[in-house]
Amino acid sequence: MRGRDLLNAIKKDIDEHVGERVVVKANNGRKKFTVKEGILEKTYPHIFIVKVEGSDNTTRTISYSYSDILTQTVQIIFKNKNVAM
């Protein structure tokens, strides 16, 4: 598969899970990881949005690109089906 086809396949897989709870594990470099749990809110042509609730009842929206998943900088786990990308 070509790169663009792979990104389209990743987007299609993520589109099927909009509105579900997800866990996102992002590599911050130098063996540092950030783990966030939230709701997959919306997908766009090049990014997807995860809504994360903080400990003090604040909400944040964090965007990730599909290329982050392709390069394994970001891993996304769908809580409803325990499927990881």
C-alpha positions in Angstrom: 0.0 0.0 0.0 1.1 3.5 -0.6 1.4 6.0 2.2 -1.8 8.0 1.3 -3.8 4.7 1.1 -2.5 3.7 4.6 -3.6 7.1 6.0 -7.0 6.7 4.4 -7.4 3.2 5.9 -6.4 4.5 9.4 -8.9 7.4 9.1 -11.7 5.0 8.0 -11.0 2.7 11.0 -11.0 5.7 13.4 -14.2 7.1 11.8 -16.1 4.0 12.9 -15.3 4.7 16.6 -16.4 8.4 16.9 -18.2 8.9 20.2 -16.5 6.0 22.0 -14.1 6.1 25.0 -10.5 5.8 24.0 -7.1 5.7 25.6 -4.3 7.6 23.8 -0.7 6.9 24.6 1.7 9.5 23.0 5.4 9.2 22.9 7.0 12.5 24.1 10.6 11.4 23.3 13.4 10.2 25.6 11.4 7.4 27.0 8.6 9.7 28.2 4.9 8.8 27.5 1.7 10.6 28.1 -1.5 8.5 28.6 -4.9 10.3 28.3 -8.4 8.8 28.4 -11.3 10.6 26.8 -13.9 10.5 24.1 -13.1 10.4 20.4 -15.1 13.5 19.5 -14.6 14.2 15.8 -12.5 13.3 12.8 -11.2 15.6 10.1 -9.4 14.9 6.8 -5.9 15.1 8.5 -6.5 15.0 12.3 -8.9 13.6 14.9 -10.0 15.2 18.2 -10.1 13.6 21.6 -12.0 15.3 24.4 -10.3 14.7 27.8 -11.7 15.6 31.2 -9.2 16.8 33.8 -9.2 16.0 37.5 -10.6 19.4 38.4 -13.7 19.1 36.1 -12.1 20.9 33.2 -12.2 19.6 29.6 -9.6 19.8 27.0 -9.6 18.9 23.4 -6.4 17.3 22.0 -5.8 16.8 18.3 -3.6 14.0 16.8 -2.8 13.3 13.2 -3.3 10.0 11.4 0.4 10.1 10.5 1.2 9.9 14.3 -0.5 6.5 14.3 1.2 5.4 11.2 4.7 6.3 12.6 3.7 4.8 16.0 4.2 8.0 17.8 0.6 7.7 19.1 -1.3 4.6 20.0 -5.0 4.6 20.4 -7.0 1.9 22.3 -10.8 1.7 21.9 -12.2 1.0 25.3 -15.5 -0.6 24.0 -13.8 -3.3 22.0 -10.3 -3.4 23.5 -8.9 -2.9 20.0 -5.5 -1.1 19.7 -4.1 0.8 16.7 
